[in-house]
């Protein structure tokens, strides 16, 4: 189920999403419950069950909102030149996760919706994000075909995401007594990937 059921008030849905936002701004989702949310918005837990069908569906609405926020962050980046855009995207991804780490954690700790409108909305948002990356990669290196750009976009995301996750968990290690910084590692990653793409253009 994607939206509050037909006769459910939109105002209650907005209250629930706001309560989730306030909770995740301070603490992880693991302590949150349907009963706690119902108490926060002033209704019975059964009312929220009627509204969403399950607590998992409720959390999927939060995930949709997180993806929409991430998309807004990415679309607000200057896109005149693919190289600075790709670099800015990697750093924006990290800063987004760092500033809203508990909401970010929820997005990856809970499986995405598997069917219905929620699944479609999540899939559309994710696909739109990848399409932007693939388009920028092909602008940077026109020799890439569609399949190569698709594979590289996901490889690049996996690399950036891995650094972000390790950075959030402070597992990146140290150099000469100082903790390695995510922004610096992201910059090195992007420089390596982009140099490889430039080299491909020189030899084709």
C-alpha positions as CSV (number, residue, x, y, z in Angstrom):
1,X,0.0,0.0,0.0
2,X,1.4,3.4,-1.0
3,X,-0.8,6.1,0.4
4,X,-3.2,6.3,3.4
5,X,-6.3,4.4,2.6
6,X,-9.1,6.1,0.8
7,X,-11.0,7.5,3.8
8,X,-7.9,8.3,5.9
9,X,-7.2,12.0,6.5
10,X,-4.1,13.4,4.8
11,X,-3.6,15.5,7.9
12,X,-2.9,12.4,10.0
13,X,-0.5,11.1,7.5
14,X,1.4,14.4,7.6
15,X,1.5,14.2,11.4
16,X,2.9,10.7,11.3
17,X,5.6,11.6,8.8
18,X,6.5,14.6,10.9
19,X,6.7,12.5,14.0
20,X,9.0,10.0,12.2
21,X,11.1,12.9,11.0
22,X,11.6,14.2,14.5
23,X,12.4,10.8,15.9
24,X,15.0,10.0,13.2
25,X,16.6,13.3,13.6
26,X,17.8,12.2,17.1
27,X,17.8,8.4,17.2
28,X,17.6,5.2,15.1
29,X,14.4,3.5,14.0
30,X,15.0,0.4,16.1
31,X,13.3,2.0,19.2
32,X,10.3,3.3,17.2
33,X,7.0,1.5,17.3
34,X,3.5,1.8,16.0
35,X,2.3,2.4,19.6
36,X,4.9,5.1,20.2
37,X,3.9,6.9,17.0
38,X,0.2,6.6,17.8
39,X,0.8,8.1,21.2
40,X,2.9,10.9,19.6
41,X,0.1,11.9,17.1
42,X,-2.7,11.3,19.5
43,X,-4.6,8.3,18.0
44,X,-5.0,4.6,18.7
45,X,-2.5,2.2,17.2
46,X,-5.4,0.5,15.3
47,X,-6.0,3.8,13.5
48,X,-2.5,3.7,12.1
49,X,-2.9,0.1,11.1
50,X,-6.0,1.0,9.2
51,X,-4.1,3.9,7.6
52,X,-1.0,2.0,6.5
53,X,-1.8,-1.7,6.8
54,X,1.4,-2.4,8.7
55,X,4.3,-0.7,10.5
56,X,6.6,-1.8,7.6
57,X,4.4,0.0,5.1
58,X,4.5,3.1,7.3
59,X,8.3,3.0,7.3
60,X,8.3,2.6,3.5
61,X,6.6,6.0,3.3
62,X,9.5,7.4,5.2
63,X,11.9,5.7,2.7
64,X,10.0,7.2,-0.2
65,X,10.4,10.7,1.4
66,X,14.1,10.1,1.9
67,X,14.6,9.1,-1.7
68,X,12.7,12.2,-2.8
69,X,14.9,14.4,-0.6
70,X,18.0,12.8,-2.1
71,X,16.7,13.4,-5.6
72,X,16.0,17.1,-4.7
73,X,19.5,17.4,-3.4
74,X,21.0,16.0,-6.6
75,X,18.8,18.0,-9.0
76,X,19.8,21.2,-7.2
77,X,23.5,20.6,-8.2
78,X,24.8,22.7,-11.0
79,X,24.8,20.4,-14.1
80,X,26.6,22.5,-16.7
81,X,29.7,20.3,-16.9
82,X,29.6,16.5,-16.2
83,X,33.0,16.3,-14.3
84,X,32.2,18.8,-11.5
85,X,28.7,17.5,-11.4
86,X,29.9,13.9,-10.8
87,X,32.3,15.1,-8.2
88,X,29.7,17.2,-6.5
89,X,27.3,14.3,-6.5
90,X,29.7,12.0,-4.7
91,X,30.2,14.6,-2.0
92,X,26.5,15.5,-1.8
93,X,25.7,11.8,-1.3
94,X,28.1,11.7,1.7
95,X,26.9,14.9,3.3
96,X,23.3,13.8,2.9
97,X,23.9,10.6,4.7
98,X,26.1,12.2,7.3
99,X,23.6,15.0,8.2
100,X,20.6,12.6,8.4
101,X,22.3,9.3,9.4
102,X,19.3,7.7,11.1
103,X,16.9,8.3,8.2
104,X,19.7,7.0,5.9
105,X,20.2,3.9,8.0
106,X,16.4,3.2,7.8
107,X,16.6,3.4,4.0
108,X,19.2,0.5,3.8
109,X,18.3,-1.5,6.9
110,X,14.7,-2.2,5.8
111,X,13.9,-3.9,2.5
112,X,12.2,-1.7,0.0
113,X,8.6,-2.3,-0.9
114,X,8.0,-5.4,-3.0
115,X,4.7,-4.6,-4.7
116,X,2.1,-2.0,-5.3
117,X,2.3,1.8,-5.6
118,X,5.0,2.2,-3.0
119,X,7.2,-0.2,-4.9
120,X,6.6,1.8,-8.1
121,X,7.3,5.1,-6.5
122,X,10.6,3.9,-4.9
123,X,11.6,2.3,-8.2
124,X,10.9,5.4,-10.2
125,X,12.9,7.6,-7.8
126,X,15.9,5.2,-7.8
127,X,15.8,4.8,-11.5
128,X,15.7,8.6,-12.0
129,X,18.8,9.0,-9.8
130,X,20.7,6.4,-11.8
131,X,19.6,7.9,-15.1
132,X,21.1,11.2,-14.2
133,X,24.4,9.5,-13.4
134,X,24.4,7.5,-16.6
135,X,23.6,10.6,-18.7
136,X,26.4,12.5,-17.1
137,X,28.9,9.7,-17.6
138,X,28.0,9.5,-21.3
139,X,28.4,13.3,-21.6
140,X,31.8,13.0,-20.1
141,X,32.8,10.1,-22.2
142,X,30.7,9.8,-25.4
143,X,32.4,6.5,-26.3
144,X,30.4,4.7,-23.6
145,X,27.4,2.8,-24.9
146,X,24.2,2.5,-22.8
147,X,25.1,-0.8,-21.2
148,X,28.5,0.4,-20.2
149,X,27.1,3.6,-18.7
150,X,24.5,1.6,-16.8
151,X,27.2,-0.8,-15.4
152,X,29.6,2.0,-14.6
153,X,26.9,4.1,-12.9
154,X,26.1,1.2,-10.5
155,X,29.8,0.4,-10.0
156,X,30.4,4.0,-9.1
157,X,27.4,4.2,-6.8
158,X,28.6,1.0,-5.1
159,X,32.1,2.5,-4.5
160,X,30.7,5.8,-3.2
161,X,28.1,4.1,-1.1
162,X,30.8,1.8,0.4
163,X,32.9,4.7,1.5
164,X,29.9,6.5,2.9
165,X,28.8,3.5,5.0
166,X,32.4,3.0,6.3
167,X,32.6,6.7,7.0
168,X,29.4,6.7,9.0
169,X,30.7,3.7,11.0
170,X,34.1,5.3,11.4
171,X,35.8,2.2,9.8
172,X,38.0,3.8,7.2
173,X,41.1,3.5,9.2
174,X,44.0,5.9,10.0
175,X,47.1,7.4,8.4
176,X,49.9,8.6,10.7
177,X,47.5,8.8,13.6
178,X,44.7,10.7,11.8
179,X,41.4,9.2,10.7
180,X,41.0,9.0,6.9
181,X,38.3,11.4,5.7
182,X,35.5,10.5,3.4
183,X,35.6,13.6,1.3
184,X,39.3,13.1,0.5
185,X,38.7,9.4,-0.4
186,X,35.7,10.3,-2.6
187,X,37.9,12.9,-4.4
188,X,40.5,10.2,-5.0
189,X,37.9,7.8,-6.2
190,X,36.4,10.2,-8.6
191,X,39.8,11.4,-10.0
192,X,40.7,7.7,-10.7
193,X,37.4,6.9,-12.4
194,X,37.4,10.1,-14.5
195,X,41.0,9.7,-15.5
196,X,40.2,6.1,-16.7
197,X,37.3,7.5,-18.8
198,X,39.6,10.2,-20.3
199,X,42.2,7.5,-21.1
200,X,39.5,5.4,-22.9
201,X,38.7,8.4,-25.1
202,X,42.3,8.9,-26.0
203,X,42.8,5.3,-27.1
204,X,39.5,4.7,-29.0
